[in-house]
Amino acid sequence: MPPKNRPTQSDVAQLAGVSRATVSFVLNGTSGRMVPISEETRSRVLDAAKELNYAPDPIAQMLASGSNRMIGVFTYEEAFPMERSDFYYEFILGIEHAAARFDYNVILFTRHGNSDGPRRVYATGSNCLRLADGTIFLGAKPDQTELARLSKEKYPFVYIGQRDTPGHEIDWVAADYRPAAYEATQHLLRLNHRSLAYVGLDTHVESNQSKILGIQQAVAETIGTSLEIFPETTLQDNHQMQQSLQKSGATAILCSNATTFDSILAQLQKSKYSVPENFSVLSLADANSNRYFPISPTYVSIDRQQWGERAVDTLVKKINGTLDQPQRIRLPCQLIVGTSTIACP
């Protein structure tokens, strides 16, 4: 037996004894603005819709409104953050909460296009994000060519994290890392550390540059202070790391992120150094207590849920056409002092 067709607005109109246009006005919430409809007629339409178990056709609604009521999420990372421990997980929670507040669905764009390479927006030649009204981007290493193309197409998108695209002013929401790094360095200087080391990502990453600038500013303001900057590749060779730290004379180490922080602790432990007795160590991003190390981290805290929510706030305004200028939003950070930093011996 073939399935019964879903009820239509015409069915509702027939049962309520009104025109289809009247049903459309009532169910779309436009009655009273476009045409006067009595409360009695409105009640008859709603009762008929309920009796027939009528539900609006989402495709028809999208076509009528010109909007899919969808916000996309796209990441240049290899996989979406599904684990609570993942750095990006809190962003997704913030995006979901804000999208619900604006009555948008969230769609994850997970298709790679080709299984051999990284995920791409234009993997098939056209913009795969068009299903969504706009998209939130994640990922430390974006494809700048794609971002430039999206900007040229005027497709609404917001990047979580500062991203500078040559020739194009894209919208982003980022943590204000420079003053945070400055405050973290001042914390070490107040503890009488004068030889500092920084271990971080490649310096072309915008957030990394901001952190280094904040550290350098604090160091420049304090006479007799030195700073050595080491790439993360230093961590790949424990002997090389020991030599580098000994040569620099560093007594305190600033780490670009939580992963670097954990790696430094592990390497120092392997080398029979103690934290914080031999080295004070802090993270310039969120860090959690580690059961392998009997210390609580000193770190820069970021409200990543708020970060995701602000990205959606900005994107919805772009979709609605209420923003005239590119948005560059920097969110404040907070220094959390733990036991991984103490006064210089």
Summary of the structure (lengths in Angstrom):
residues: 345
radius of gyration: 27.1
end to end distance: 84.4
largest distance: 88.9
contacts: 1070
relative contact order: 0.12
helix: 39%
strand: 17%
